[in-house]
């Protein structure tokens, strides 16, 4: 399959989705940008369609979508609709820096899922809006390692735990050394320090963003920001990287979260955008969309042509 960037071209699906986005902007009086992935839809490419995972995740190409979507927008307040499984923390940081350079106040709206690096983006906003059905997720970094059964994604914290176990067991019983040597030799050089760096970076970025934006006027903002970042970035609190954090848990941990259902009109419009988006993904080979309320934006289209994807 080959993936290519395309401008939105005014298909029937685009027209309906844009109508709802425009109605949402008229209700909120704020610039509105949709950043969405087909990961959660029954699309022809996300369910056994063979599209590479990078198509759906946060990656460096996405900044082009935001550049297209921000062109011509004049307000200083933004509603950012996030619907993403996450991806590259570095790409998320680039997007955050770009948006925060333009907007004084950003509200992240999560109609369904904003996980991993998308959760990091939400934490760089002044407020998060979630419904009863919505979820954000842990930010503990994942690393791709090669095994005899192929590549797999592993939690960085899990790999560090393996190293700690290796040290403890070989110290207690030297007969375990050959077993652990065989396991560790399968890992790439420097993976231990890489894992430590990734974990530290994710927590530090989220802590900084929370303090700078969500808790900017809170005298206890630094303490709250560190507590939340540590909680989001520590695997033992969540058990799995995909653990869904609902609105109640997010509030209990101290995040500034508003309930989508508190504004029935906002709820109806946001969910209408989500449903129109789902139709787009189910009836096209679009893997990701970045667009604004004026219908300007960008989409990543995957075409089955037998060629390898563009890196």
N, C-alpha and C positions, 0 to 999 in steps of 0.2 A: 504494500500500500504506500501511496505517496500522500504527504500532507502539504497543503499550500494555504497561504493566507489570502483571503478574499475580502473585499469590501461588501457590506450588506447591499443586496441588489433589488430589494423591494418585492420579494416573493409574497405569496398569500400569507405564509407563516410569519414573515417579517412584518407585514402590514398589521396583522392582529396584535402581535407582541408589542409593536411600537405604539399602538393605540392605548394599550394598558399602561405602558411606561409613561406616555404623555399625560394620561389622566392622573397617574400617581404624582407626577411633578406638579400638576395644577393643584392637587390637594395639599401637598407639603410646602409648595413655594420654595423648593430647594432643588439644585442640580441633582440629577439622578443618573447613576451609572450601574448597569447590570454586568457583573463578572461571573460567568457561569460555565460549568463543565457538563458534558454529557455522561459523566461517570455514573450518575444516579438514575439515568433514564434507560428505558428499554429501546435503545437506539440500535440501528444496524451495525454500528461499529463498537459499541461498548459492551455488547453481550455476545462474545464469541466472534466478533467481526475482525479480529486480528490487528486492530490498531495498536500501536505502541503506547505504553503507559504515559510517556511524556506528553502525548497529545492532550490528555485530560488534566494533568497536573499544572501547578504554578511553575512557570519557567521563563527564561530570559526573553522569549519572543513576545510575551504578554505585554511588555512595556509599549510595543508598537500599537497594540490595541487601545491602551489607555491614552496614548498620544492622539490617536484618531478620535477617541470618544471625548476628550477634553477640548478639542479644537473648537473655539468659538464660544465656549461656556463662560459666563461673566460673573456668576455669583461667588460668594465666599463660603457657602454652606453646601455640603454634599451628603446625599444618601447613597451609600454604596451597598448594593445588593450582592451578597456573597453566597455562592452556591458551588462549592469546590471541595475536592478531597484533599487539597493541599499539594505540596511538592517541594520546590527548592526554597529554603529559607533565605538564600542570597537574592533570589529573584523577588521574593516577597518584600525584602528590605528595599530593593530598588523601586518597587511600585509604591511602597509607603513613603519613601523620600520624595517621590514625584508628586504624589497627591498632597502631602502635608506642605509642600512648597507652594501650593495654590490655595488650599482651603484652610480657613480658620477653625471650622467645626465640621467634623465628619461623623456621621451616624452609620454604623454597620447594621444592615438588616439581614437577618439569617432566616429565610423562609423554610429551609429544611436542614442542610448540613454545610458547615464551614469548618473543616477539620485541619489539623496539623498546621501547615504554613498559612492556611486561610484563617485559622484561629489566631495566629500571630498578627495577621493583618487586622483582624477585628480588635485586637488588644491595642492597636495603634490608633484607634478611633476614640472619640470623646464619649461615646455611648454605644451600646449594643442593643438591638431590638430583636427579641426572640418570641416565637409562639410556643404553645404547649407541645407542638410536634418538632420543634427545632432542636438542633444539637451543634455544639462546638466540640473540640476534642483536645487531647493531650498534645503537647508540642515536643515531646521527647524525640530526638533525631533518629532517623533510620539510615542504615548504611547498606549498600549492596555488596555482598561477598560472593565469591565463586566457590562452589562445592563440587564434589564429584557427581552430583545430581543436577548441576546447573547453577545459575545465579539465583539468589534469593535475598529478600530484604530482611534485615535483622535490626532490632533495636540496639543502638549504640550502648545503652546502659546494660543490656543483656550480655554483650561482648565483654564489657568491663567486669561484669559479675563472673564470667567464665575465667578471666585472668585471675581474679581474686581467689576463685576456687582452686585454680591450678597451683597458685602459690601456697595456699593453706594445705592442700592435700599432699603435694610433693614434699613439703616441709615435715608433715606428720609421718609420711611413709614414702621414702625414696623409691620404693618399688613402683610407684605411680608415675615416675618421670617418663618412661617410654610412651605411656598412653597419652600423657598431656603433650609431649613433644610432637607426636603424630597429629594431634588435633590442632595445635598452634601453628604448625608448619603449613597448614592449609590456608591460613589467613595471610593477607598481603602485609608486607613490611610497614611498620609505622601505624598500624591500625589502632593500637592502644591509644597513642597520643592524639590521633585523629578523632577518635570517639570522645575523648575528654574535651577536646577543643569544640566540637560540635555541640555537646551538651551545654558547655559553659556559654557559648555564643547565643544559643537559642534563649536560655534563661536571661542572659544579660540584655539582649535586645528587647524582649518583652517587658522586663523590669523597667528599662529606660523609657519605652513608649508609654507604659501605663502611668509612670510618674509624670512624664512630660505632658500628656494629654488627658487621659481619663481622670487622673487625680491631681491635676495641675493646681487647683485651688484648695486642696485638702492638706491641712497641717501634718496629717499622718500619712500623706501620700507615698513617701519613700518606703515606709514600713509595709503598707498595704501592697505596693507594687512588688516588692521582693517576695512577700508571702505568696501572692498569687502566681508569680513567675516560677517560684520553686515548686509549687503544687502542680502547675500545668506541665512542668518539665521533668517531673520525677515519676518514673515508670511504676514504682511500687504502689503509688496511690491509685493507679488506674488499671494495672494488670495487662491491658492490651493497648496498642497504639490507636485502635479504632473505637475505644471506649466512648460512648456518647455522653456528653455532659449537657443535661437539660437545663432549662431556665432556672428551676428551683435550686439545683446544685450550684450553678454559676452565681446566683445571688448569695447563697450561703457562704461561698468562698470570698465574697466581697466585690465581685465585678459589678460595674454600673450597668445594669440590664433593665430595659423596659419591656413590658408585656405587649406583644402585638395585638392581642385581643382587647386591650384597653381603648383602642380606637377602631371601631368596627369598619369604618370606611377605609382606613389604612390597611387593615387586615384583608378586606375583600380585594383591594387593588393589588397588594403584594402577592396574594395567592393566585390572583388572575394572571399576573405576570409569570408566576411559576408554572401554572398549567399551560399557558401559551408557549412557554419555553420548552416544556416537555413535549408538546406536539411538534415543535421545530426539530428537536433531537430525534424523535421517533420517526419522522418522515423525511429526514435528510441525512447526509453523512457529515454534518457539522459536529466537530468534537468540542468546540469551545467558542464562546461569544463574549465580546466586550463591546458594549454599546451604551449610548446615552438616550435621554428622553426625547431627543430630536430625531432619533433614528440613524444617527451617525455612529459608525463603529467598524468592527472588524470581526471576522470569524475564521476559524481554522477548519478547513474542509479536508476530509480524507477521501482519496479516490483509490479504488482497488485496481491498480494497473500493473501489479507484479513487480514494481520497482521498490527499492528500499526507501524508508522514510527519510525526508530531509532532516539532518541533525540540527 
